[in-house]
């Protein structure tokens, strides 16, 4: 990609981002980490700021969320479900505070609330006359999917509000997730049945909410944390008041949050949360920082896709270097052949890792991964090991390129690759690996 040709780079970035959006939101099969995706996205934002005449109305930066999935009715959100701007930088966090100060003026006093950023699936719950009437995905931010039947299987979501609740209509916002222990148990069960494993807890939660069979969803033991009210109609003075109200209505709210008077308090809270995050039973990929006083929200306003009264600070994933000793092949239920990295055991983010996914051969080629390489490994969603990059400076010349297979490693039949797809498949329906997986499925 030529960096001196912004138009070409923008087109290339848009193509890559849209592809990864589809893999992430629609197919639930992401090929890169959030960190890698955010680098692509922020580069596109930077170029569009520098060359505004090259920005199109259909740019990914103009979107809020993912596409809707076939099989579910569409529902219009009463209030748009916006996404948060995010940053990995303390300096950008300070700039967020400075922008807030410029809008509100130094004479006004405001505080912040810092909460864990739960790595799950954003949802909206609509209650009518105290009863759960609708569960909706974020969708594109304006219109989402009606997943009420699946939402009702989440035991931490109340089907009825307590008697005497103050509002006939209530719409709350939160996150559905699967806990770390339940995710491990789910994948162990799938492994015992030779089924395809979920890449991370977020994918498991997303796939479960979009399953057309609520009984399957019920078996996934999903959980939910609620952190906001869509229309509060000036009934509350602060975000802390909203959390208190949600708790009184028997919603599960963030288990820990920080009340911060200064931006330095915010930074300290983020550091404390990072130290605590492994102790939570669910994945946390950062912190959410919100202006506490609701009276300032209208004045602070919003961009096309994000509120200006909140921002997400994301933790860069821990990456550890090790040696890729071998590459092995796995054959899935549909015949897809997946390369797997066999690693020199290394301690990553709380456990020893000896294997990691390589996603597919196109991804291997893009990263130029070879046997014998020193590679950087991280855990996607803090759980699934992934090879994210090669230490090219450590190459000795003895590294070996692993060729794409021309035959299935199990049945030895020729493999195929469909135009427009990255997957290499064994099309032999009598392949023992596929037959075993189909029987279990």
ROZA-740593 format. One line per field, with one value per residue (C-alpha): y, z, x; residue in three letters. Coordinates in steps of 0.1 Angstrom, whole numbers. Each point is the difference from the previous one (the first is absolute). Example, Ala and Ser with C-alpha at 12.3 -4.5 7.8 and 13.67 -1.06 7.14 Angstrom:
! ROZA-740593
north c(-45 | 34)
up c(78 | -7)
east c(123 | 14)
r c(Ala | Ser)
! end
This chain:
! ROZA-740593
north c(0 | 33 | 25 | 30 | -8 | 8 | -8 | -35 | -6 | 12 | -24 | -29 | 8 | 2 | -34 | -16 | 15 | -9 | -36 | -2 | 16 | -28 | -27 | 15 | 12 | -24 | -32 | 1 | -11 | 28 | -5 | 29 | 13 | 31 | 18 | -8 | 11 | 32 | 9 | -4 | 21 | 27 | 3 | 4 | 27 | 18 | 0 | 12 | 29 | 9 | -5 | 8 | 2 | -38 | -9 | -17 | -3 | -38 | 0 | -25 | 30 | 12 | -33 | -7 | -38 | -31 | -12 | -18 | -37 | -18 | -19 | 27 | 28 | 36 | 24 | 38 | 11 | 27 | 17 | -8 | -25 | 19 | -15 | 17 | 15 | -19 | 6 | -19 | 32 | 20 | 31 | -5 | -4 | 33 | 16 | -14 | 19 | 32 | -2 | -5 | 30 | 22 | -8 | 3 | 27 | 0 | 17 | -32 | -29 | -36 | -34 | -33 | -36 | -28 | -35 | -33 | -3 | -34 | -19 | -13 | 8 | 33 | -3 | 21 | -12 | 16 | -5 | 9 | 2 | -17 | -30 | -8 | 6 | 2 | -9 | 17 | -2 | 32 | -7 | 31 | 22 | 11 | -34 | -33 | -36 | -12 | -27 | 0 | -38 | -5 | 29 | -17 | -29 | 23 | -6 | 32 | 21 | 5 | -8 | 22 | 33 | 3 | 12 | 38 | 7 | 37 | -3 | -19 | -1 | -6 | -8 | -9 | -7 | -25 | -29 | -37 | -22 | -35 | -4 | -14 | -32 | -6 | 7 | -25 | -26 | 7 | -4 | -32 | -14 | 9 | -14 | -33 | -1 | 10 | 32 | 33 | 20 | 36 | 24 | 20 | 7 | 29 | -21 | -27 | 26 | 16 | -34 | -10 | 31 | -4 | -37 | -8 | -26 | 16 | -34 | -1 | 36 | -10 | -27 | 25 | 16 | 36 | 29 | 37 | 33 | 31 | 34 | 26 | 12 | 12 | 27 | 14 | 31 | 21 | -24 | -4 | 24 | -23 | -32 | -13 | 6 | -21 | -29 | 2 | -1 | -29 | -19 | 7 | -15 | -32 | 4 | -12 | 32 | 3 | -17 | 28 | 36 | 31 | 35 | 24 | 38 | 6 | -15 | -12 | -19 | -16 | -11 | -15 | -18 | -14 | -13 | -16 | -17 | -14 | -17 | -14 | -11 | -36 | -5 | 8 | -31 | 16 | 16 | 36 | 18 | 34 | 27 | 23 | 36 | 20 | 35 | -6 | 31 | -7 | 37 | 5 | -28 | 22 | 28 | -25 | -15 | -27 | -8 | -20 | -32 | 7 | 21 | 27 | -6 | -35 | -18 | -35 | -6 | -34 | -20 | -12 | -38 | -16 | -14 | -26 | -12 | -37 | -25 | -15 | -36 | -16 | 6 | -27 | -2 | -5 | -9 | 14 | -12 | 18 | -11 | 32 | -6 | 22 | 4 | -1 | 12 | -24 | 23 | -2 | 2 | 36 | 17 | 24 | 21 | -25 | -35 | -20 | -1 | -26 | 3 | 29 | 6 | 12 | 7 | -9 | -2 | 34 | 15 | -21 | 14 | 36 | -3 | -21 | -26 | -28 | -31 | 10 | 36 | 20 | 11 | 22 | -16 | 15 | -13 | 11 | 10 | -9 | -37 | -13 | 1 | 17 | 6 | 37 | 8 | -12 | 14 | 4 | 15 | -34 | -20 | -21 | -13 | -35 | 6 | -21 | 11 | -23 | -6 | 0 | -36 | -15 | -30 | -6 | -10 | -26 | -16 | 11 | 11 | 32 | 33 | 29 | 38 | 20 | 34 | 28 | -23 | -4 | -35 | -31 | -30 | -37 | -7 | -38 | -6 | -34 | 16 | -17 | 34 | 16 | -30 | -2 | 37 | -2 | -29 | 20 | 31)
up c(0 | -11 | 29 | -24 | -18 | 25 | -24 | -6 | 37 | 10 | -25 | 12 | 36 | -6 | -18 | 28 | 28 | -18 | -4 | 37 | 9 | -18 | 16 | 35 | 0 | -25 | -2 | 36 | -13 | 6 | -15 | 18 | 35 | 11 | 3 | -36 | -11 | 19 | -16 | -34 | 10 | 16 | -30 | -22 | 24 | -2 | -38 | -2 | 23 | -21 | -33 | 7 | -37 | -2 | 27 | -13 | 16 | -1 | 19 | 29 | 23 | -7 | 14 | 36 | 1 | -20 | -26 | 10 | -4 | -20 | 20 | 25 | -2 | -1 | 28 | 1 | 32 | 19 | 5 | -23 | 14 | -6 | 3 | 20 | -13 | 14 | 7 | 12 | 10 | 32 | -20 | -20 | 32 | 13 | -34 | 6 | 33 | -16 | -27 | 27 | 19 | -32 | -5 | 36 | 11 | 30 | 22 | -1 | 22 | -11 | 10 | -17 | 6 | -11 | -7 | -13 | -38 | -3 | -31 | -10 | -23 | 4 | 5 | 7 | 22 | -3 | 29 | -5 | 31 | 20 | -23 | -23 | -35 | -23 | 0 | -29 | -13 | -9 | -37 | -19 | 30 | -13 | -7 | 17 | 0 | 22 | 22 | 27 | 1 | 6 | 24 | 22 | 5 | 18 | 37 | 12 | -21 | 19 | -19 | 23 | 18 | 37 | 7 | 4 | -26 | -9 | -38 | -23 | -27 | 8 | -25 | 15 | -16 | 9 | -11 | -3 | 5 | 9 | 31 | -2 | 19 | -22 | -32 | 10 | 8 | -33 | -21 | 19 | -8 | -36 | -2 | 15 | -29 | -25 | -8 | -11 | 30 | 7 | -5 | 32 | 25 | -20 | -31 | 20 | 14 | -34 | -16 | 28 | -2 | -38 | 2 | -14 | 27 | 35 | 16 | -12 | 12 | 34 | 3 | -5 | 35 | -12 | 25 | -2 | 16 | -4 | 1 | -15 | -6 | -35 | 8 | 36 | -6 | 25 | 28 | 11 | 8 | -6 | -15 | 35 | 6 | -30 | 12 | 34 | -17 | -21 | 31 | 18 | -30 | 5 | -31 | 3 | -2 | -4 | 31 | 5 | -11 | 10 | 7 | -12 | 6 | -24 | -31 | 20 | 22 | -32 | -11 | 35 | -2 | -34 | 13 | 30 | -22 | -22 | 31 | 10 | -34 | 2 | 32 | -17 | -11 | -34 | -27 | 3 | -28 | 14 | 20 | -8 | 12 | 2 | 11 | 32 | -2 | -24 | -4 | -21 | -26 | -23 | 0 | -7 | -28 | -23 | -33 | -28 | 19 | 35 | 31 | 11 | 37 | 0 | -13 | 3 | 10 | -13 | 13 | -26 | 2 | 16 | -28 | 8 | -23 | -6 | -27 | -25 | -1 | -24 | -19 | 1 | -18 | 13 | -21 | 11 | -3 | -34 | -13 | 7 | 6 | 27 | 7 | 37 | 15 | 23 | 23 | 25 | 32 | 13 | 28 | -14 | 21 | 28 | -16 | -20 | -38 | -23 | -30 | -18 | -29 | -33 | -13 | -37 | -26 | -14 | 35 | 3 | -33 | 9 | 32 | -17 | 27 | -3 | 19 | 23 | 3 | 32 | 3 | 22 | 17 | 18 | 13 | -20 | 26 | 27 | -8 | -35 | -10 | -33 | -20 | -8 | -16 | -8 | 14 | -35 | 15 | 17 | -32 | -7 | -35 | 13 | 3 | -22 | -19 | 6 | -34 | -5 | -1 | -33 | 18 | 31 | 29 | 12 | -32 | -25 | -25 | -20 | 16 | -16 | 5 | -11 | -16 | 25 | 30 | 21 | 12 | -15 | 2 | -3 | -21 | 6 | 20 | 9 | 18 | 34 | 17 | -15 | 6 | 36 | 5 | -19 | 22 | 31 | -13)
east c(0 | 15 | -2 | 7 | -33 | -27 | -29 | 14 | 7 | -35 | -16 | 22 | -8 | -37 | 1 | 19 | -22 | -32 | 12 | 10 | -34 | -18 | 22 | -6 | -36 | -17 | 21 | 12 | 34 | 25 | 35 | 18 | 1 | -19 | 33 | 10 | -35 | 2 | 34 | -16 | -30 | 20 | 23 | -32 | -13 | 34 | 1 | -37 | 9 | 30 | -18 | -37 | -8 | 8 | -25 | -32 | -34 | 4 | 34 | 1 | 7 | -36 | -14 | -10 | -2 | -4 | -25 | -32 | -2 | -27 | -26 | -9 | -26 | 14 | -8 | 6 | 18 | -19 | 33 | 30 | 25 | 32 | 35 | 27 | 32 | 29 | 37 | 30 | 18 | 0 | 8 | -32 | -19 | 13 | -10 | -35 | 0 | 13 | -27 | -26 | 14 | -1 | -37 | -12 | 24 | 23 | -27 | -21 | 8 | -4 | 13 | 5 | -10 | 23 | -14 | 14 | -5 | -16 | 11 | -35 | -29 | -19 | -37 | -31 | -29 | -34 | -25 | -37 | -23 | 28 | 4 | 29 | -14 | 30 | 37 | 19 | 35 | 19 | -2 | 11 | -8 | -34 | -16 | 8 | -11 | -29 | 17 | -27 | -4 | 38 | 2 | -26 | 23 | 25 | -7 | 15 | -24 | -33 | -32 | -20 | 9 | -9 | -35 | -2 | 27 | -2 | -3 | -25 | 27 | 37 | 28 | 33 | 34 | 26 | 23 | -7 | 30 | 11 | 21 | 36 | -9 | -31 | 20 | 26 | -26 | -19 | 31 | 10 | -34 | 3 | 35 | -13 | -25 | 26 | -19 | 16 | 11 | -10 | 29 | -8 | -28 | -13 | -5 | -17 | -24 | -7 | -6 | -23 | -21 | -4 | -8 | -35 | -5 | -5 | 5 | 36 | 4 | -13 | 26 | 28 | -6 | 3 | 2 | -7 | 10 | -21 | 16 | -23 | -36 | -8 | -25 | 4 | -22 | 19 | -11 | 36 | 28 | 30 | 12 | 5 | -37 | -8 | 21 | -17 | -34 | 9 | 13 | -33 | -19 | 21 | 22 | 35 | 22 | 38 | 15 | 25 | 3 | 19 | -12 | 27 | 3 | 29 | 14 | 30 | -24 | -14 | 35 | 7 | -34 | 9 | 33 | -17 | -26 | 28 | 15 | -34 | -13 | 13 | -20 | -34 | -19 | -6 | 23 | 9 | 18 | 2 | -18 | -30 | 3 | -32 | -8 | -20 | -24 | -28 | -9 | 31 | -7 | -21 | 25 | 29 | -20 | 12 | 16 | -16 | 8 | 12 | -10 | 25 | -8 | 17 | 31 | 14 | 36 | 11 | 29 | 25 | 2 | 30 | 23 | 27 | 27 | 7 | 11 | -24 | 13 | -25 | -32 | -27 | -34 | -35 | -30 | -34 | -35 | -5 | 33 | 19 | 37 | 15 | 37 | 10 | 33 | 18 | 21 | 28 | -21 | -2 | -19 | -26 | -25 | -4 | 6 | 25 | -6 | 14 | -25 | -15 | -24 | 14 | -36 | 6 | 27 | -7 | 6 | 32 | 12 | -9 | 20 | 28 | -1 | 26 | 11 | 29 | -11 | 0 | -36 | -21 | -30 | -29 | -33 | -31 | -26 | 26 | -6 | 8 | 37 | 7 | 32 | -2 | 34 | 35 | 32 | 16 | 32 | 6 | 0 | 31 | -9 | -7 | -37 | -23 | -31 | -29 | -18 | -37 | -12 | -11 | -15 | -20 | 23 | -26 | -14 | 26 | -26 | 7 | -11 | -18 | -1 | -31 | 6 | -6 | 5 | 32 | -9 | 16 | -23 | -1 | -32 | 1 | -33 | 14 | 30 | 3 | 6 | -31 | -22 | 9 | -8 | -33 | -11 | 8 | -17)
r c(Unk | Unk | Unk | Unk | Unk | Unk | Unk | Unk | Unk | Unk | Unk | Unk | Unk | Unk | Unk | Unk | Unk | Unk | Unk | Unk | Unk | Unk | Unk | Unk | Unk | Unk | Unk | Unk | Unk | Unk | Unk | Unk | Unk | Unk | Unk | Unk | Unk | Unk | Unk | Unk | Unk | Unk | Unk | Unk | Unk | Unk | Unk | Unk | Unk | Unk | Unk | Unk | Unk | Unk | Unk | Unk | Unk | Unk | Unk | Unk | Unk | Unk | Unk | Unk | Unk | Unk | Unk | Unk | Unk | Unk | Unk | Unk | Unk | Unk | Unk | Unk | Unk | Unk | Unk | Unk | Unk | Unk | Unk | Unk | Unk | Unk | Unk | Unk | Unk | Unk | Unk | Unk | Unk | Unk | Unk | Unk | Unk | Unk | Unk | Unk | Unk | Unk | Unk | Unk | Unk | Unk | Unk | Unk | Unk | Unk | Unk | Unk | Unk | Unk | Unk | Unk | Unk | Unk | Unk | Unk | Unk | Unk | Unk | Unk | Unk | Unk | Unk | Unk | Unk | Unk | Unk | Unk | Unk | Unk | Unk | Unk | Unk | Unk | Unk | Unk | Unk | Unk | Unk | Unk | Unk | Unk | Unk | Unk | Unk | Unk | Unk | Unk | Unk | Unk | Unk | Unk | Unk | Unk | Unk | Unk | Unk | Unk | Unk | Unk | Unk | Unk | Unk | Unk | Unk | Unk | Unk | Unk | Unk | Unk | Unk | Unk | Unk | Unk | Unk | Unk | Unk | Unk | Unk | Unk | Unk | Unk | Unk | Unk | Unk | Unk | Unk | Unk | Unk | Unk | Unk | Unk | Unk | Unk | Unk | Unk | Unk | Unk | Unk | Unk | Unk | Unk | Unk | Unk | Unk | Unk | Unk | Unk | Unk | Unk | Unk | Unk | Unk | Unk | Unk | Unk | Unk | Unk | Unk | Unk | Unk | Unk | Unk | Unk | Unk | Unk | Unk | Unk | Unk | Unk | Unk | Unk | Unk | Unk | Unk | Unk | Unk | Unk | Unk | Unk | Unk | Unk | Unk | Unk | Unk | Unk | Unk | Unk | Unk | Unk | Unk | Unk | Unk | Unk | Unk | Unk | Unk | Unk | Unk | Unk | Unk | Unk | Unk | Unk | Unk | Unk | Unk | Unk | Unk | Unk | Unk | Unk | Unk | Unk | Unk | Unk | Unk | Unk | Unk | Unk | Unk | Unk | Unk | Unk | Unk | Unk | Unk | Unk | Unk | Unk | Unk | Unk | Unk | Unk | Unk | Unk | Unk | Unk | Unk | Unk | Unk | Unk | Unk | Unk | Unk | Unk | Unk | Unk | Unk | Unk | Unk | Unk | Unk | Unk | Unk | Unk | Unk | Unk | Unk | Unk | Unk | Unk | Unk | Unk | Unk | Unk | Unk | Unk | Unk | Unk | Unk | Unk | Unk | Unk | Unk | Unk | Unk | Unk | Unk | Unk | Unk | Unk | Unk | Unk | Unk | Unk | Unk | Unk | Unk | Unk | Unk | Unk | Unk | Unk | Unk | Unk | Unk | Unk | Unk | Unk | Unk | Unk | Unk | Unk | Unk | Unk | Unk | Unk | Unk | Unk | Unk | Unk | Unk | Unk | Unk | Unk | Unk | Unk | Unk | Unk | Unk | Unk | Unk | Unk | Unk | Unk | Unk | Unk | Unk | Unk | Unk | Unk | Unk | Unk | Unk | Unk | Unk | Unk | Unk | Unk | Unk | Unk | Unk | Unk | Unk | Unk | Unk | Unk | Unk | Unk | Unk | Unk | Unk | Unk | Unk | Unk | Unk | Unk | Unk | Unk | Unk | Unk | Unk | Unk | Unk | Unk | Unk | Unk | Unk | Unk | Unk | Unk | Unk | Unk | Unk | Unk | Unk)
! end
